[in-house]
Amino acid sequence: MLDSSRDRVRASSQVYKELRITVVIPCLNEEQGIEKVLRRMPAFVDETIVVDNNSTDRTAEVASSLGAIVIREDVRGYGRSYKRGFSIATGDIIITLDGDHSYPPDAISYLLEAFLHLEADFLNASRFPVRDRHAMSFKHKLGNLILSLAMSILYFRWVRDSQSGMWVFRRSILDQMSLESDGMAFSEEIKIEALMHPTARFEEISILYSSRLGEIKLNPWRDGLYNLWFLVRKRFARRSAR
């Protein structure tokens, strides 16, 4: 059954408006969600990379059977997985989303059109306003608001969703980014680096966010407090380095 979708999801020979598109998806035990994500992947995507972060379920097997390029990162960590995926990505444009089906693969064409129209170098897909009331608890909404406000104040630019995991950006801007985090703080760090990039243009647009499939890995108190500390530390580390 899975093999029937192999050709549709595997890297295509098409080029989207003269740009090669790579999608990078970090996965830790996302056997249920990754199948749905890959089945909804647009045909114009040239390269789909699934980074298996030492899963103990059939994530890698399912992703491979659906045509994704599967690479393994044994050291667990959200940022660690992304950096591994970025290191082998070949597309002109990189798009990210999670393997739990909470971010919509169908929105990729919409985001690409917005990315090109806005002449952006980094486009953040904001989950707010959250239209699916089951997708995010009040505690998570509050935590995201606090972290986004903190980033906006510290970096002098309004960012609606500092913790979003869906982005569209030019692979070329990675060369001038200093990405240190191996954990959940990577999501805010890459946005900080895009905001502070000497030439990159940062933009943001809303998407429809849905309830995730599978187990929850985020620890709201631990990860939230760490991410807040990381925002402050990185801001003043940048200042002292000048």
Secondary structure, DSSP 4 states (H G I P E B T S, - for coil): -GGGGHHHHSPPS--BTTB-EEEEEEESS-HHHHHHHHHT--TT--EEEEEE-S-SSSHHHHHHHTT-EEEE--S--HHHHHHHHHHH---SEEEE--TTS-S-GGGHHHHHHHHHHTT-SEEEEE--S---TTTS-HHHHHHHHHHHHHHHHHHTS--S-TT---EEEEGGGGGG------STTHHHHHHHHHHH-SSPPEEEEE-------S-----HHHHHHHHHHHHHHHHHHHHHH-
